[in-house]
Amino acid sequence: MFEKLTRFETNDKTTPATAYYRNTYEQVKAAIYESAREIGAEVKSHNDDHREFLIKGKNYEIMATAFRITMLETAVDLVVMNPVLRPGKKVAASFFDAMKKRTQPK
């Protein structure tokens, strides 16, 4: 039987919100891979054309999308799918905390 999942999406009005970085897409891409490892997850696939990353952890999945704002500014939005008992906000916050160590937040 399937477990009920919840969905949490970041945007400019949520907490945590869309994250903006003073980094190129390539730098943010590398930070996404390293941050996924830090939180105990793995990037299962990514698409450079759409700038999307599928990140799988033990009890959750994250779809990260990187938006190029300018050549030196990139934004990242997350969609976290997880079981009801594990808040998606906490998963998103821990991922963004790991990203802060590897990027220059705006």
Buried (B, 14 or more C-beta within 10 A) or exposed (E): EEEEBBEBBBEEEBEBBBBBBBBBBEBBBBBBBBBBEBBEBEBEEBEEEEBBBBBBBEEBBBBBBBBEEEEEBBBBBBBBBBEEEBEBEBBBBBBBEBBEEBBEEE
